[in-house]
Amino acid sequence: MTEKIESLSELASQLSDNPSDFRTVGDVVDSLVHLGNTDKVYARHDDHLGLRSDLSNAFLRAPLAEADSPKFEVEVNLVLEQANTIIPLSERTLNEDDLEEIAEDRARLGLKD
């Protein structure tokens, strides 16, 4: 199981082999939400859907290196809370029930495989 992610820098490293590609916090959040939208995660968790709208523009535009400042503490915690749910779900092995639930969700949403 993945260890708890405790900083945005750690999260960036979990999301990419080249975390320097993330210029701003918004880039990291977008990548996390994208991962959360994968079938594997979405079948079990969708609380991340409103994450971006819960964060200030100043936070989203902040360079990643400056985001762990005390003024953004609440927003950092919101992102890390989602990350600590999404990352483990994305790494789990799917069982037959998961695959069936994913297929049902995709059919309900009118998505094709």
Secondary structure, DSSP 8 states (H G I E B T S, - for coil): ------SHHHHHHHH-S-GGG--BHHHHHHHHHHHHTSHHHHTT--GGGGTGGGS-HHHHHSBGGGTTSGGGHHHHHHHHHHHHHHHHHHHS---HHHHHHHHHHHHHTT---
